[in-house]
Amino acid sequence: MFRVKSSGVVVACAAMLGLSSVGSAGGTQTYKEVIFDLTGVTYLGGPPAITAELEIGPAQVAELRWDNVVLETFDNTGIPNWGSEAFFGFQAVTEASELEIVMVQPFPDANSDGTFGPISGSLDVELDNLFSTTEGRVSLVTASSWVDGSGLPAGQYTQGSLVIRYVVLPAPGALALLGLAGLAAPRRRRA
């Protein structure tokens, strides 16, 4: 997994982890998910490009999952694009209100051209504190690490889906009411 700031500089690498359940004072958080069909999505060489905007409302992103993804790479110049050069991921907002891109390499050992997959996997990002934009969106992004110079797509996903799992954030007014309720609650004295 590569962590890419909006400037396009790789700033960290991490191992893929499974999603864990997180408890809160009110109990276990409720997760929701939005599913995007990758079938027919092409990608270009170069920096990440937005493939889709997903509406999730005010939320914290918890997991990126990919299910049954199949990739076909193209040979545009006589030097083929490889499966290991393909990346996908999402763009969200940090606590400091900066855009951040999180990408995964679904076929890291596919050092040739052709068709690869199906493959499934997930990346837990819950502790990274990534959020939807002020408009309530996250963007799905695709890219290839090699630019073949043709300006044509490097490949196409022929099946599969990307899933963003998230936790809905309460509206600020609801948080204020909960805070007032906590202050107004009678306190028990210890004997």
C-alpha positions in Angstrom: 0.0 0.0 0.0 1.3 3.4 -0.9 0.2 6.6 0.9 0.4 9.5 -1.5 -0.2 13.2 -0.6 -2.0 15.3 -3.1 1.4 16.5 -4.4 2.0 13.0 -5.6 4.9 12.2 -3.2 5.0 8.8 -1.6 5.1 9.4 2.1 4.7 5.9 3.7 4.3 2.2 3.1 2.4 -0.2 5.3 1.3 -3.8 5.4 -2.3 -4.7 4.6 -4.4 -5.4 7.7 -7.8 -6.8 8.3 -10.6 -4.6 9.5 -11.1 -4.7 13.3 -14.2 -3.8 15.2 -13.9 -0.6 17.2 -15.8 0.0 20.4 -17.0 3.4 21.7 -18.6 4.7 24.8 -22.0 4.1 23.3 -21.1 0.5 22.1 -19.8 -0.8 18.8 -19.8 1.5 15.9 -22.1 0.8 12.9 -20.4 0.4 9.6 -22.0 1.1 6.2 -20.5 0.5 2.8 -20.8 1.7 -0.8 -19.9 -0.6 -3.7 -18.5 0.5 -7.0 -18.5 -1.8 -10.0 -15.0 -1.8 -11.6 -16.1 -3.6 -14.8 -15.0 -1.6 -17.9 -12.9 0.9 -15.9 -9.7 1.8 -17.7 -6.6 3.5 -16.2 -3.8 5.6 -17.5 -0.1 5.7 -16.7 1.0 8.5 -14.5 -0.5 10.2 -11.4 -3.7 8.9 -9.9 -6.9 10.0 -11.8 -10.3 10.2 -10.3 -12.5 7.4 -11.6 -15.6 8.0 -9.5 -17.0 10.2 -6.8 -18.9 8.3 -4.1 -21.5 9.9 -1.8 -21.2 8.7 1.8 -22.2 11.8 3.7 -20.2 13.0 6.7 -18.1 9.9 7.5 -14.8 8.4 8.5 -13.4 5.9 6.1 -12.7 2.5 7.8 -11.7 0.1 5.0 -11.0 -0.3 1.3 -12.0 -3.7 0.0 -11.7 -5.2 -3.5 -13.7 -8.3 -4.5 -13.1 -10.6 -7.5 -11.1 -8.0 -9.4 -9.8 -9.1 -12.9 -7.3 -6.9 -14.8 -6.4 -7.0 -18.5 -3.3 -5.0 -19.5 -2.7 -3.4 -22.9 0.3 -3.3 -25.3 0.1 0.2 -26.8 3.7 0.7 -28.0 5.2 -2.7 -28.5 6.3 -2.7 -24.9 3.4 -4.0 -22.8 2.0 -2.6 -19.6 2.4 -5.1 -16.7 -0.2 -6.1 -14.1 2.2 -5.1 -11.3 2.1 -1.5 -12.5 -1.7 -1.1 -11.9 -3.0 0.7 -8.7 -6.4 1.7 -7.4 -7.5 3.3 -4.2 -9.3 6.4 -2.8 -8.9 10.0 -2.0 -10.2 11.4 1.3 -9.5 14.2 3.7 -7.2 14.2 6.8 -7.9 15.8 10.1 -5.8 18.7 8.9 -8.2 19.1 6.0 -5.6 18.0 3.4 -6.4 15.7 0.6 -4.7 12.3 0.9 -4.6 9.4 -1.6 -4.4 5.8 -0.4 -3.6 3.3 -3.1 -3.0 -0.5 -3.3 -1.2 -2.6 -5.8 -3.6 -5.6 -6.4 -1.3 -7.7 -8.5 2.3 -7.0 -7.1 3.8 -10.1 -8.7 2.3 -9.8 -12.2 5.5 -8.7 -13.9 4.1 -9.3 -17.4 1.2 -8.4 -19.6 -2.0 -10.3 -19.9 -5.1 -11.0 -17.8 -4.8 -11.3 -14.0 -7.2 -12.3 -11.2 -9.7 -12.7 -9.8 -8.3 -11.4 -6.6 -9.9 -10.1 -3.4 -8.4 -8.2 -0.5 -8.8 -5.4 2.0 -7.0 -2.5 3.6 -7.9 -1.3 7.1 -7.6 2.5 7.3 -9.8 3.2 10.3 -6.9 4.4 12.5 -5.6 6.7 9.7 -8.4 9.2 10.5 -9.5 9.8 6.9 -12.8 11.5 6.2 -15.2 12.4 3.4 -15.0 15.9 2.0 -17.3 18.7 3.2 -19.6 17.6 0.4 -19.8 14.1 1.9 -17.7 12.4 -0.9 -14.7 10.2 -1.3 -13.1 9.7 -4.8 -12.0 6.4 -6.2 -8.7 6.7 -8.1 -6.8 4.5 -10.6 -3.2 4.7 -12.0 -0.3 2.9 -13.5 3.3 3.4 -12.3 4.6 3.2 -15.8 3.7 5.8 -18.6 4.1 4.1 -22.0 3.9 7.5 -23.8 0.9 6.5 -26.0 -1.7 8.5 -24.1 -3.9 5.4 -24.3 -5.2 3.3 -21.4 -2.7 1.0 -19.8 -5.3 -1.6 -19.0 -8.9 -2.3 -18.0 -10.6 -4.0 -15.1 -12.9 -6.6 -16.7 -14.7 -7.6 -13.5 -14.8 -6.9 -9.8 -15.8 -4.2 -7.3 -14.3 -1.7 -4.9 -16.0 -1.2 -1.6 -15.6 1.7 0.8 -16.6 0.8 4.3 -17.2 3.8 6.6 -18.7 5.0 9.9 -21.3 7.8 9.6 -20.4 10.8 11.8 -23.2 12.4 13.8 -24.2 15.9 12.9 -22.6 18.6 15.1 -26.1 19.5 16.5 -26.6 15.9 17.7 -23.2 15.9 19.4 -24.1 19.1 21.2 -27.4 17.6 22.4 -25.5 14.5 23.7 -23.1 16.8 25.5 -25.9 18.7 27.2 -27.6 15.5 28.2 -24.4 14.4 29.9 -24.2 17.6 31.8 -27.8 17.6 32.9 -27.8 14.0 34.1 -27.9 13.7 37.9 -24.8 12.4 39.5 -24.8 9.7 42.2 -22.8 10.3 45.3 -20.6 7.7 46.7 -21.5 6.6 50.3 
